[in-house]
């Protein structure tokens, strides 16, 4: 079982804003978002509500976003950025990569301070929507957007986008952590702590009126039931004909086992994961 004082030291070290400055600055930055070829964009979108998919990297956010976009009347974003995440298509707040990236961003005090200092939410909304409008596909008034750092921004996004909804997806923290390690280059205990911090923040911001939780394990085991439950909560209208989902997301398979094995039987004790039925 992980020692509580050790996990506390990990958290203090990971929250140091200078810890990853050198690695971040030395990394090749992403290029500005551009439109993709062979995508039918809506040049005059009329959007009045946003559905945010929230969840850590490797938790099934892209899978869930693609399934919802394919089956229901939703507009969505597509660009040359990683997984077409909206965080990379706007200029109001910095993307998670500036705060450590996968497996690190939830520790960042600077990321939280940035949101606090941004100013009038109405101005933020107008600027973000203006940025996103270049990359909208579809003619629905409901925009579907997914970015992992949404998980720690729910309170702020709720203020900026009134009437928005939040779909929080989570996955066994051992699987999500081990799958993220190749990007974060940090230890599994650190990644487990990151999971705990990120979802603790999400649950602090959780509100039954505008948030719904879905587990990756349930989605892969009973996709029709889980997608139906989410669609009912969001009051979505099914498409007359479902769109094609790219090949890598067309096969529904739970791949947790190979990642859980990487922990070699380590136990991590009590965390926010217990609230979701994970005993790790």
Secondary structure, 3 states (H helix, E strand, C coil): CCCHHHHHHHHHHHCCCCCCHHHHHHCCCCCCCCCCCCCCECCCCCCCEEEEEECCCCCCHHHHHHHHHHHECCEEECCCCHHHCHHHCCCCCCCHHHHCCCCCHHHCHHHHHHHHCCCCHHHHHHHHHHHHHHHEECCCCEEEEECHHHHHCHHHHHHHCCCCEEEEEECCHHHHHHHHHHHHCCCHHHHHHHHHHHHHHHHHHCCCCCEEEEEHHHHHHCHHHHHHHHHHHHCCCECCCCCCCCHHHCCCCCCHHHHHHHHCCCCCCCCHHHHHCCCC
